[in-house]
Structures are given as C-alpha cells and as structure tokens.
Amino acid sequence: RQATSQLLTTCTMMALPKILIFVTTTCILPRIEGKRIAIIGGGVGGTFAAHYLAKSDTASCLIESIDIFDPVPMGTMSVNTTINHRASGAGEGGGFYNGLQGPRVSSLRLADERKTILELGASIVYSGNKLVKEMVDNDDDLTAIKPYAKGGFGIWNGKSYQVMFTDSWSMLGTLRMLYRYNVDLFRMLSAVDDALEAFDLIYKYLDEDSTGEQLLQSPNEVWKSGGGFLEASSRVSFDEFLDIVGLSEYPSGLRAWLPKQGSLRQELLTAVNLVNYNQDNSRMNGLAGLVSFVPVKGELFCVKEGNAEIPVSAIKQGNRAHSDACKDQENIIRHTQKKVSSVISDFDKMELWSDDDEPLGKFDVVILAAPLQQCQINFMVRSKMDGTVLSEMPLRGSNSTADQTGKDLPASAKRRYTQTVTTVVSNATLSHRFHVSKGQNQPNSIYFTKEGRVEEGFSSISKISDGVFKMFSSAAKNEVDLGEIFGENYVFEYSKVWGGLHGGAYPNFDGGGDVSAQFLLFDEGRDSSPSLYYTSAMEASVSALEISAIGAKSAVKLISNRLGLKAATSVDNSSKEGDEL
C-alpha cells in the first residue's frame, strides 16, 4: 500500500505542472472573435464581394460570418410569383421590389409552354469580362449560351429604318458594316483595343498580392492603373472622346459621294448607348461609351438558367471554398431578405437596423453594394460621451486619407440615376409601321436614334420568341401605347421600373469630368475600428456587371489588408473542361 501511495503521489506531482499550464493557458489567452461582415445589396457587387472575402480568408479563417442584406429574393423569378398587373408595374417595378438596395441583374421566367427566361436588365456578357466569365465557368450548374436569335437589328429614326443589319453576325453582315462606316469603324476598333490592353493591366493588379501604398483606394486609381487611357476617357463626354479619336459627325470627303454611307457616331454608337444606358453620346462619358462598344471585339453570352443565377453562384462558390479550407466553418455567407434603414458606428462595431426597426446585428466591416444616392440609408455615428446621441456620419470625399474625415463627397456620388423601364408582353403582333419592305428580312431587334426615341418613346424593342417582346423605355407605357405597337390582343406580362420611383437603372454620367468617391467611406481612424466600404463607387464612371465585379474585388483587397486575411493558394477552382463560350 505504501508503495502504491508513493507511486500515485509521484504521478500526481509530475502531472500537476501540465494541468497548471493547461488551466493557466486557458484562462489567460483571450478568446479570438471572428470577424463579422455585412454587405448591403445582393447584386453582382455584393455577392462577388462576399465570394472574394471568403476566398481571401481560406488560410487565416478569421471570418465568422458574411451577411448579405437585400430585400429581393435571389435567383431567377417566375412571372407568377410577381404581382402581375399594370398599376403596380408602372409604379414600383412590377409590384415586385423597388430595387433601391436590390440586385441590378434580374431574370424572369414566363409561364408559357417553353418556360421562356428573359433578362429584364443586364442581358449579355462579353467573353472578355474575366471575372464574370470565371464565375460562370467554375459552376457546372450554369450553362453559357449565345444570346442572339437570328434576325439582327435595325435602327429606327422615328419614320423609317435608317439602316438594317439583319445579317449582322455573318461575314456578309460584317462586310456591309465595314463598307457603311469605313475608316470610322477602324478608328473605333483601335480605341477598343487600347481599352482591352488597359483592362488587362487592371486584372493583373487584382490578381497580385498588394499591401500598403500598392493598394488602390478609389475607382480613379483603378482606371489609372490601366495606364491612364481609361481614366482620361472618363473625364470627357463620349462626343468629345469621339472627336479625339477622329470620328466624323457625318460622311465627308470621298465618302459623301459613295452610296449607302452612314455615320457610325449618329447611328450605331448612339443606338447602343440608348439601349445600354438610356443616354445619348453627349451625356455619356468617354469610358462608358467605349465599354458599351467593347463587345464587338469578342463573343457574347448569357446564362441559360438566367443571369440572376450568377450572384447565387458567387455565394455558393464562396461558401464551398471557405468550408473546404476552414473545416469548422460552413456556409459563412448568408442572405437575409431585409432592407437596411440605418448604419450606426459605435466606435467598436457598426450596428445595422432594418426598415421595420429590427436590429440586424453588429459588424466589424460594412460594405455598401448599392448606389449611395438612392439606397435610403441613414449613416450615423454614436456619441462616445452619450450613447443616446447620434450624429451624421462624415463620409469621406475623394481626397481624404485615414485621418481626414468630413470632406464633401464628389458630385459623382450625388448624381441622380437615369430611369429605365423594362416591359414584357406576349401574344403580341408588331405594328405594321415597323415592318420592312417585301423581300427584306425583318430585324429581330429595333434600336432607335435620338429622334426615333423621342418619336416612339422607346430605346429598344426586341423579339424574344414568337409573340413575346421586351422593350426598354424612359417611362412606363399605358394600355393605349402598348396596343398601338402590339395590337389589341397583346397580353401584359411584366413591367419593371428600375430603382422604383426614387431611383433609376444607371448613373446620369453628365458627360464625364467628375472624380469618384473612395472605396473606404468611413472609419474611426484606427486600423481596428469599424469601417464602411463602397463597391458601387465604380458606377461613377461606367455601370456594367464586370465593372461591379472589379469594384468588389478592389474593395476586398483593401478589406483583406485591414483585417489581416490570408488566402490559401490551393483553393482556386479549375475551369470547366470542354465548355466553350
């Protein structure tokens, strides 16, 4: 017994230091709290930001949650899930959601036999859009298809077709376009080549590991990183840009004597900008107009399941990459169908409140992925002396640094958005006045000159399938307007007023000239303080799916540096094999 007692005593004394070390370590080491990030807006800007944040954390595993707040359900919607009547359609985006904080891409599935899916907004993606294309390529559930039906397009001047390219995607159509626009087309294509080279430099920056002064703080710096060509283009109107490139207003010299010569500037470029942005060349800036024409240099595609599935895929891929690397954390990206009304900084965290006065949580970083001027959010700071006192958050201007707050935001962050309305009808027959002469092919899409838009009230009319048409206009159309175009037996399917009564689809570029806001809109002056970032600052220069993705990745580089996130090099998904766009 004595030997046994001594043995137990010895073993206990040997184990005691280890027990003390365990207890001491457990008590003294502080609990490391994961970072909580909120994103307001579930479009490409918001979901791609969540995706890039998740992938940036695959080695550090510091993020606890990424909450996307958006009042709109995600993914392709069916027409029978919307409020399908004209009154709400003309008022608040088809009676579905007003889009003030919602996604900028929207897909609609009709209740016809084919279950036709059409895009209410961003209809096509250029194959050179690296970030969006990668997202689609890396998801086996998404199918990239060519978007155009046969039939090409015609440009309507209010009285007749000024020009038609019904075989626009064939070799013959290309030759006809080259003949009509001649040297002006070559000059424009050369400018597009310069733009594509500049974007390659931007993609190179986005793929690099950057720290400190290497990080770009604003969209203007992003454009400058492409060599200055893009940034300079954003400072002038598209008309001024075309003057610099050397495009004439009308055919001159020898071209004035040749038959069937046209003005690339007045016809095709104007029509494309009215379709894409509902703004003519004088209101567009040079960069937006140039980006609008870039797709002529490559293939175009859309997602068979609806382009609205791209943001859904970004969330899915981000969750998968993070869960694979951080085994105890699954699905850190979550979507909450709520509209945010207030963001309040209380020195240590940022509080979010919904429009029905529900607290949505406290966060280390908040990302605004919706237009600042139409998101209807109160940005406030809680007093350190009296927590019941709130003051307006001093959002940073374009030249502020980490210790300079309260400077005025640039005009680009305050500009109104241009209204665009998407209307869909079925069982429709196009008015005879848009029919072509006997022996000619009927264009599948009708684009409009400035005069044509004034006369008709549309910027485009496109045939989606037999009897189904989609239109873009500046204002909602009533029964009489639609009946004159599509006959008395047409069926109203859906109407979306982008941004509702309080907003619009795209920024009014006002002919360029403005600098952009910074990605970082607010912090408390400390690296560890809560912060507010703004991915939609990119829209000051140009609005497109790929530009939203570039803004998201640029902002995430800043946030990752701030939070100390580290990415594993082995989590990149390889592209799908065998699928060509």
C-alpha positions in Angstrom: 0.0 0.0 0.0 2.8 2.4 0.9 4.5 1.8 -2.4 1.2 2.3 -4.3 0.6 5.6 -2.4 4.1 6.9 -3.2 3.6 6.0 -6.8 0.3 7.9 -7.0 1.8 10.9 -5.3 4.8 10.9 -7.7 2.5 10.6 -10.7 0.3 13.4 -9.4 3.2 15.7 -8.8 4.5 15.0 -12.4 1.1 15.8 -13.9 0.4 18.9 -11.8 2.6 21.3 -13.9 0.9 20.1 -17.1 -2.5 20.7 -15.5 -1.5 24.1 -14.3 -0.1 25.0 -17.7 -3.4 24.0 -19.3 -5.5 25.9 -16.8 -3.3 29.0 -17.0 -3.2 29.0 -20.8 -7.0 28.6 -21.0 -7.6 31.4 -18.5 -5.0 33.9 -19.7 -5.3 33.7 -23.5 -8.2 35.9 -24.8 -10.9 34.4 -26.9 -10.3 35.3 -30.6 -13.6 36.6 -32.0 -14.2 36.0 -35.7 -14.8 39.0 -37.9 -18.4 39.8 -38.9 -19.0 41.5 -42.2 -22.3 42.9 -43.5 -23.0 43.6 -47.2 -25.9 45.8 -48.3 -27.0 44.7 -51.7 -27.2 41.3 -53.3 -26.3 42.0 -56.9 -23.0 41.3 -58.6 -21.2 43.9 -56.5 -22.4 42.5 -53.2 -22.2 38.7 -53.9 -18.9 38.9 -55.6 -17.5 40.9 -52.7 -18.7 38.1 -50.3 -17.2 35.5 -52.7 -13.8 37.2 -52.8 -13.8 37.8 -49.0 -14.5 34.1 -48.4 -11.6 33.1 -50.7 -9.3 35.7 -49.2 -9.8 34.0 -45.8 -9.0 30.4 -46.7 -5.6 30.4 -44.9 -6.4 32.7 -42.0 -10.0 31.5 -41.2 -10.7 34.8 -39.4 -14.2 35.5 -40.7 -17.1 34.3 -38.6 -19.9 35.4 -41.0 -20.7 37.4 -44.1 -24.3 38.6 -44.0 -25.8 39.9 -47.3 -28.9 42.1 -46.7 -31.2 42.5 -49.7 -35.0 42.8 -49.8 -35.1 40.9 -53.0 -35.2 37.1 -53.2 -32.2 35.8 -55.1 -32.1 34.0 -58.4 -34.4 33.8 -61.4 -38.0 34.7 -60.6 -41.2 33.3 -62.2 -43.8 35.7 -63.6 -46.5 34.0 -61.4 -44.5 35.0 -58.3 -44.8 38.7 -59.1 -47.8 41.0 -58.8 -48.7 40.8 -62.4 -50.8 43.9 -63.2 -50.2 47.2 -64.8 -50.8 49.6 -61.9 -48.1 48.2 -59.7 -45.9 47.6 -62.8 -45.9 51.3 -63.6 -45.3 52.2 -60.0 -42.8 50.0 -58.2 -41.1 47.7 -60.6 -43.8 45.2 -61.5 -45.0 45.3 -57.9 -42.1 43.0 -57.0 -39.4 45.2 -55.3 -38.3 48.7 -55.8 -34.6 47.8 -56.2 -33.2 50.6 -54.0 -30.9 48.1 -52.4 -31.7 45.1 -54.6 -29.7 43.4 -57.4 -29.0 45.1 -60.7 -29.5 41.9 -62.6 -32.9 40.4 -62.9 -34.2 37.4 -64.8 -37.8 36.5 -65.4 -39.3 33.0 -66.2 -42.6 33.3 -68.2 -45.5 30.9 -67.7 -45.5 29.9 -71.3 -45.0 26.4 -72.7 -41.3 27.0 -73.2 -40.8 28.5 -69.7 -39.0 31.3 -71.5 -36.3 33.0 -69.4 -35.5 36.6 -70.4 -33.3 39.3 -68.8 -35.0 42.4 -67.5 -31.7 44.3 -67.3 -28.2 43.1 -68.0 -28.9 40.8 -70.9 -25.5 39.8 -72.2 -21.9 39.3 -71.0 -18.8 39.9 -73.1 -16.5 36.9 -73.2 -13.6 39.2 -72.2 -15.2 40.0 -68.9 -12.7 37.9 -67.0 -14.3 38.0 -63.5 -17.9 37.2 -64.5 -16.8 34.6 -67.0 -14.7 32.9 -64.4 -17.6 32.7 -62.1 -19.8 31.1 -64.8 -17.0 28.8 -65.9 -16.4 27.5 -62.4 -20.0 26.4 -61.8 -21.2 23.2 -63.5 -24.8 24.2 -62.8 -24.6 27.2 -65.1 -24.7 27.0 -68.9 -23.4 29.7 -71.1 -25.2 30.2 -74.3 -25.2 32.6 -77.2 -27.9 35.2 -76.6 -29.0 36.3 -80.1 -31.7 34.8 -82.2 -31.4 35.1 -86.0 -32.6 38.4 -87.4 -30.0 41.0 -86.5 -31.2 44.6 -85.8 -32.4 47.7 -87.5 -32.0 51.4 -86.3 -35.3 53.4 -86.5 -35.2 57.2 -86.8 -38.8 57.8 -86.0 -40.1 57.4 -89.6 -38.3 54.5 -91.1 -35.3 52.2 -90.7 -32.2 54.4 -91.2 -30.1 51.2 -91.6 -30.6 47.5 -91.0 -28.1 44.7 -90.3 -30.3 41.7 -90.3 -27.3 39.5 -91.1 -25.1 41.4 -88.6 -23.3 38.3 -87.2 -22.4 36.8 -90.6 -19.4 37.6 -92.7 -21.6 39.4 -95.2 -23.1 41.5 -92.4 -19.6 42.4 -91.2 -18.5 43.4 -94.7 -21.7 45.6 -95.0 -20.9 47.3 -91.7 -17.3 47.9 -92.7 -18.4 49.4 -96.0 -21.0 51.7 -94.4 -18.8 53.1 -91.6 -15.5 52.7 -93.3 -12.5 54.3 -91.6 -14.6 55.4 -88.6 -15.2 51.8 -87.7 -11.5 51.0 -87.8 -10.7 54.0 -85.6 -13.3 52.9 -83.1 -12.0 49.3 -83.1 -8.4 50.6 -82.5 -9.7 52.6 -79.4 -11.4 49.3 -78.2 -8.0 47.5 -78.5 -6.4 50.2 -76.3 -9.1 49.8 -73.7 -8.8 46.0 -73.6 -5.0 46.3 -73.1 -5.7 48.7 -70.2 -8.2 46.3 -68.6 -5.6 43.5 -68.8 -3.4 45.7 -66.5 -6.3 46.1 -64.1 -6.8 42.4 -64.0 -3.1 41.9 -63.3 -3.4 44.3 -60.3 -6.4 42.5 -59.0 -4.6 39.1 -59.1 -1.5 40.4 -57.3 -0.8 40.4 -53.6 -0.8 44.1 -52.7 -0.1 45.9 -49.5 0.3 49.4 -48.2 0.8 52.0 -50.9 0.3 49.4 -53.6 -3.4 49.2 -52.8 -5.7 51.3 -54.9 -8.0 53.5 -52.9 -10.6 54.6 -55.5 -12.0 53.8 -58.9 -10.0 56.7 -60.4 -6.8 54.9 -59.2 -8.1 51.7 -60.6 -8.5 53.3 -64.0 -5.1 54.9 -63.8 -3.5 51.5 -63.1 -4.5 50.6 -66.6 -2.1 53.2 -68.0 -4.2 56.4 -67.8 -6.2 55.8 -71.0 -9.3 54.7 -69.2 -9.1 57.4 -66.5 -8.7 60.1 -69.1 -11.6 58.8 -71.1 -13.9 59.0 -68.0 -13.1 62.8 -67.8 -14.7 63.8 -71.1 -18.0 63.2 -72.8 -18.4 60.5 -75.3 -18.8 63.1 -78.0 -15.5 64.7 -77.0 -13.9 61.3 -76.9 -15.1 60.6 -80.5 -13.7 63.9 -81.6 -10.3 62.9 -80.2 -10.5 59.5 -81.9 -11.3 61.3 -85.2 -14.9 60.1 -85.8 -16.8 62.4 -88.1 -20.4 63.5 -87.4 -21.5 62.6 -91.0 -19.7 61.1 -94.0 -17.4 63.6 -95.6 -14.9 63.8 -98.4 -15.0 60.8 -100.8 -17.4 59.0 -98.5 -20.0 61.7 -99.1 -20.2 60.7 -102.7 -20.4 56.9 -102.1 -23.8 55.2 -101.9 -25.1 53.8 -98.6 -22.5 55.5 -96.4 -23.6 56.2 -92.8 -22.5 57.9 -89.6 -21.2 55.4 -87.0 -21.5 58.1 -84.5 -25.1 59.1 -85.1 -26.4 55.6 -85.9 -24.8 52.6 -84.2 -23.0 54.3 -81.3 -26.0 56.4 -80.3 -28.4 53.5 -80.6 -26.1 51.2 -78.5 -25.8 53.8 -75.8 -29.5 54.5 -75.7 -30.2 50.7 -75.3 -27.5 50.2 -72.6 -27.8 53.4 -70.6 -30.7 55.4 -72.0 -28.3 58.3 -72.6 -27.1 59.8 -75.8 -23.4 60.5 -76.7 -23.4 64.0 -75.2 -24.5 62.7 -71.7 -22.3 59.6 -71.7 -18.7 59.9 -70.6 -16.0 58.5 -72.9 -15.2 55.5 -70.8 -18.9 54.4 -70.5 -19.4 54.8 -74.3 -16.2 52.9 -75.0 -17.1 50.0 -72.7 -20.5 49.9 -74.3 -18.9 49.2 -77.7 -16.2 46.7 -76.4 -18.3 43.6 -77.1 -17.8 44.0 -80.8 -14.3 42.5 -80.3 -15.4 39.1 -78.9 -18.1 36.6 -78.3 -21.2 37.4 -76.2 -23.1 35.0 -73.9 -25.8 34.8 -71.3 -26.7 32.2 -68.7 -29.3 29.7 -69.9 -30.8 29.5 -66.3 -30.9 33.3 -66.1 -28.2 35.8 -65.4 -29.7 36.3 -62.0 -28.2 32.9 -61.1 -24.7 34.4 -61.3 -24.9 36.2 -57.9 -26.4 33.0 -56.4 -23.4 31.1 -57.8 -20.9 33.6 -56.3 -22.3 32.8 -52.9 -22.3 29.1 -53.4 -18.7 29.0 -54.7 -17.5 31.3 -51.9 -19.1 29.1 -49.2 -17.6 26.0 -50.7 -14.1 27.4 -50.9 -14.2 28.7 -47.3 -15.8 25.5 -45.9 -13.2 23.3 -47.6 -10.3 25.3 -46.1 -11.8 26.1 -42.7 -13.4 22.8 -41.6 -15.3 24.1 -38.6 -17.0 26.9 -40.5 -19.7 26.1 -43.0 -21.7 28.5 -45.2 -20.4 31.7 -43.7 -22.2 33.7 -46.5 -25.9 34.1 -45.7 -28.6 36.1 -47.4 -31.2 37.9 -45.2 -34.2 39.3 -47.0 -34.3 42.7 -45.3 -34.0 46.3 -46.3 -31.4 48.2 -44.2 -32.6 51.7 -42.9 -29.7 52.7 -40.6 -25.9 52.0 -40.2 -24.6 53.3 -36.9 -20.9 53.3 -35.9 -20.4 53.0 -32.1 -16.6 53.1 -32.1 -16.1 49.3 -31.7 -18.7 47.9 -34.1 -21.3 49.0 -36.7 -24.9 48.4 -36.0 -27.4 47.7 -38.7 -31.2 48.3 -38.4 -33.9 47.3 -40.8 -36.7 49.5 -42.1 -39.1 47.9 -39.6 -36.8 48.9 -36.7 -35.4 45.4 -36.2 -31.7 45.2 -35.1 -29.8 43.2 -37.7 -26.5 42.8 -35.7 -23.2 44.4 -35.0 -20.3 44.1 -37.6 -16.7 44.9 -38.0 -17.0 45.9 -41.6 -20.0 47.1 -43.6 -19.9 47.1 -47.5 -22.4 49.2 -49.4 -23.0 47.5 -52.7 -25.9 49.7 -53.8 -26.0 53.3 -55.1 -25.3 55.7 -52.2 -27.7 58.3 -53.6 -30.7 56.1 -53.7 -30.2 53.4 -51.0 -32.3 55.4 -48.5 -30.0 54.6 -45.5 -29.2 56.8 -42.6 -25.4 56.7 -41.8 -24.9 57.8 -38.2 -22.2 57.9 -35.5 -23.0 57.2 -31.9 -21.5 59.7 -29.4 -18.8 58.4 -27.2 -20.0 60.6 -24.3 -23.7 59.9 -24.6 -24.7 56.7 -26.4 -28.2 58.1 -27.0 -26.9 60.9 -29.2 -26.4 60.2 -32.9 -24.8 62.5 -35.4 -24.5 62.2 -39.2 -21.6 60.0 -40.3 -18.9 62.1 -42.1 -18.5 60.2 -45.3 -15.1 60.7 -47.0 -14.6 62.7 -50.1 -12.3 61.8 -53.0 -9.0 63.1 -51.5 -9.4 62.1 -47.8 -6.9 59.9 -46.0 -7.1 57.7 -42.9 -7.1 60.7 -40.6 -9.2 63.1 -42.6 -13.0 62.8 -42.4 -15.9 65.0 -43.2 -14.8 66.2 -46.6 -17.6 66.6 -49.2 -18.3 63.7 -51.4 -17.7 64.3 -55.1 -20.6 65.2 -57.4 -20.4 61.7 -58.9 -21.6 60.2 -55.6 -24.7 62.5 -55.6 -25.8 62.4 -59.2 -29.3 61.2 -60.0 -29.8 58.0 -61.8 -31.4 57.7 -65.3 -34.7 56.0 -65.3 -35.3 52.9 -67.4 -38.4 50.8 -67.6 -38.4 47.2 -68.9 -41.8 45.9 -70.2 -42.6 42.4 -71.4 -45.7 41.4 -73.5 -46.9 38.2 -75.0 -49.4 37.2 -77.7 -48.2 40.3 -79.5 -48.0 41.3 -83.1 -45.6 44.1 -84.1 -47.2 47.2 -85.7 -47.1 47.3 -89.5 -45.2 50.6 -89.4 -42.1 48.7 -88.2 -42.4 46.1 -90.9 -39.9 46.0 -93.7 -40.5 46.1 -97.4 -41.2 42.9 -99.3 -38.1 40.8 -99.9 -36.3 42.2 -96.8 -35.6 40.3 -93.6 -37.5 41.6 -90.5 -34.9 42.6 -87.8 -35.2 40.8 -84.6 -34.4 43.9 -82.5 -35.2 47.5 -83.2 -32.9 50.2 -81.8 -33.6 53.9 -82.0 -31.7 57.1 -82.9 -32.2 60.2 -80.7 -35.0 61.3 -82.9 -36.5 57.8 -83.0 -36.6 57.6 -79.2 -38.4 61.0 -79.0 -40.9 60.0 -81.6 -41.7 56.5 -80.3 -40.8 56.7 -76.6 -38.7 53.5 -76.7 -34.9 52.9 -76.8 -35.3 49.3 -78.0 -37.9 46.7 -78.9 -36.7 43.1 -79.1 -38.5 39.9 -80.1 -37.7 37.2 -77.6 -39.8 34.4 -79.1 -43.0 34.1 -81.2 -45.3 36.7 -79.8 -43.1 37.7 -76.9 -41.4 41.1 -76.9 -39.2 43.1 -74.5 -38.9 46.8 -74.5 -36.8 49.5 -72.8 -38.2 53.0 -72.3 -37.8 56.0 -70.2 -41.3 55.8 -68.7 -43.9 53.1 -68.1 -46.2 52.6 -71.0 -50.0 52.5 -70.7 -52.5 50.2 -72.5 -53.0 52.6 -75.4 -49.3 52.9 -76.0 -48.7 49.2 -76.0 -51.9 48.5 -78.0 -50.6 50.7 -80.8 -47.4 48.8 -81.0 -48.5 45.2 -80.4 -52.2 45.1 -81.3 -55.3 44.8 -79.2 -54.8 41.2 -78.3 -51.4 41.5 -76.6 -51.0 40.2 -73.0 -49.2 42.4 -70.5 -46.7 40.1 -68.7 -44.5 42.3 -66.6 -43.0 45.8 -66.1 -40.0 46.7 -64.0 -39.2 50.3 -63.1 -35.6 50.1 -62.2 -35.0 51.7 -58.8 -38.7 52.4 -58.4 -40.0 55.9 -58.2 -37.0 57.1 -56.3 -34.1 55.9 -58.4 -33.1 54.6 -61.8 -31.1 52.0 -63.6 -27.8 53.8 -64.4 -26.0 57.0 -63.2 -26.5 60.1 -65.2 -22.9 60.5 -66.4 -23.4 64.2 -67.2 -20.7 64.0 -69.9 -17.9 62.9 -67.6 -15.5 65.1 -65.7 -16.1 64.1 -62.1 -13.8 62.1 -59.8 -15.1 59.1 -57.9 -15.7 58.6 -54.3 -13.2 56.4 -52.4 -13.8 52.7 -51.7 -13.4 53.5 -47.9 -16.2 55.9 -46.9 -15.7 55.9 -43.2 -13.7 54.6 -40.2 -12.8 55.8 -36.8 -9.2 56.5 -37.7 -7.9 53.2 -36.3 -7.0 50.0 -38.2 -9.1 48.1 -35.7 -12.1 50.4 -35.9 -15.3 49.5 -37.7 -15.3 50.6 -41.3 -17.7 51.3 -44.2 -16.7 50.5 -47.8 -18.4 51.3 -51.1 -18.1 49.0 -54.0 -20.6 50.9 -56.1 -18.2 53.8 -56.3 -17.2 52.2 -59.6 -20.5 53.3 -61.2 -19.4 56.9 -61.3 -17.6 56.1 -64.5 -19.4 53.1 -66.0 -22.1 50.7 -65.0 -21.9 47.0 -66.1 -21.8 43.6 -64.5 -18.0 43.3 -64.9 -17.4 46.7 -63.5 -19.3 45.8 -60.4 -17.1 42.7 -60.0 -14.0 44.8 -60.4 -15.2 47.2 -57.8 -16.0 44.3 -55.4 -12.5 42.7 -55.9 -10.8 46.1 -55.5 -12.6 46.8 -52.2 -11.9 43.3 -50.9 -8.2 43.8 -51.4 -8.4 46.8 -49.0 -10.6 45.0 -46.5 -8.4 41.9 -46.5 -5.3 44.0 -45.8 -7.2 45.8 -43.0 -8.4 42.5 -41.3 -5.2 40.5 -42.0 -6.9 37.9 -44.1 -4.8 35.4 -45.9 -5.8 33.2 -48.9 -4.6 29.6 -49.4 -3.1 29.1 -52.8 -4.7 25.7 -53.4 -8.4 26.8 -53.3 -8.7 28.1 -56.8 -11.3 26.2 -58.8 -10.2 25.0 -62.2 -12.3 26.0 -65.1 -14.8 23.5 -66.5 -13.3 21.5 -69.3 -15.0 21.1 -72.7 -17.3 24.2 -72.4 -16.5 26.9 -74.9 -18.4 30.2 -74.9 
